[in-house]
Amino acid sequence: MKCVDEVVFQVEPCEDSGFLVAYWDAPAGEGWITAQGKDLRELQEQVAGAVRCHFGLEGVPRRIRFHFVTGPVLIDL
């Protein structure tokens, strides 16, 4: 796997389980990573392990960033 500096995971809550789900698709169809956790701390641990597994020891990105797809509801009419 080609070495990259950063991967950005999309994060959103799962309505069925209540867990947080993170997903990342590699460019050029070179695979993907999906992880879930009951809270942000567990999700971070799961994502870190999955990234190490996907990229191997020599290709682990320097940064893993989360992009939260859904923001807080400010007004619900």
C-alpha positions as CSV (number, residue, x, y, z in Angstrom):
1,M,0.0,0.0,0.0
2,K,1.3,3.4,-1.0
3,C,2.3,5.6,2.0
4,V,0.0,8.6,2.6
5,D,0.4,11.4,5.1
6,E,-3.2,11.6,6.2
7,V,-6.5,9.7,6.0
8,V,-9.8,11.3,6.7
9,F,-12.6,9.2,8.0
10,Q,-16.3,10.1,7.7
11,V,-18.0,9.6,11.0
12,E,-21.7,9.3,11.7
13,P,-24.0,7.7,14.3
14,C,-25.7,4.4,13.4
15,E,-29.4,4.9,14.1
16,D,-29.9,1.1,14.7
17,S,-27.1,0.5,17.2
18,G,-26.4,4.0,18.6
19,F,-22.7,3.4,17.9
20,L,-20.4,5.7,16.0
21,V,-19.3,4.4,12.6
22,A,-16.2,5.6,10.7
23,Y,-15.4,4.8,7.1
24,W,-12.7,5.6,4.6
25,D,-12.3,4.7,1.0
26,A,-8.8,4.5,-0.5
27,P,-8.2,6.4,-3.7
28,A,-8.2,4.5,-7.0
29,G,-10.3,1.7,-5.5
30,E,-7.4,0.3,-3.4
31,G,-9.6,-0.8,-0.5
32,W,-11.5,0.7,2.4
33,I,-11.6,0.8,6.2
34,T,-14.8,0.7,8.3
35,A,-14.8,0.7,12.1
36,Q,-17.4,1.3,14.9
37,G,-17.3,2.1,18.6
38,K,-19.8,2.7,21.4
39,D,-18.2,6.1,22.0
40,L,-15.5,8.4,20.5
41,R,-12.7,6.9,22.6
42,E,-13.5,3.3,21.5
43,L,-14.0,4.5,17.9
44,Q,-10.5,6.1,17.9
45,E,-9.0,2.8,19.2
46,Q,-10.8,0.7,16.6
47,V,-9.8,3.1,13.8
48,A,-6.1,3.2,14.8
49,G,-6.0,-0.6,14.9
50,A,-7.7,-0.9,11.5
51,V,-5.4,1.6,9.9
52,R,-2.3,-0.2,11.2
53,C,-3.7,-3.4,9.8
54,H,-4.6,-1.9,6.4
55,F,-1.3,0.0,5.8
56,G,1.2,-2.3,7.6
57,L,3.9,-1.0,9.9
58,E,5.9,0.8,7.2
59,G,3.0,2.7,5.6
60,V,0.9,4.0,8.5
61,P,-0.2,7.6,7.8
62,R,1.1,10.3,10.1
63,R,-2.4,11.7,10.8
64,I,-5.9,10.2,11.1
65,R,-8.6,12.8,11.0
66,F,-12.3,12.4,11.7
67,H,-14.9,14.4,9.7
68,F,-18.3,14.3,11.5
69,V,-20.9,14.0,8.7
70,T,-23.8,15.1,10.9
71,G,-23.7,18.1,13.1
72,P,-25.8,18.8,16.2
73,V,-29.5,19.6,15.8
74,L,-29.9,23.3,16.8
75,I,-33.6,23.6,16.2
76,D,-36.1,20.8,15.7
77,L,-39.5,22.2,14.8
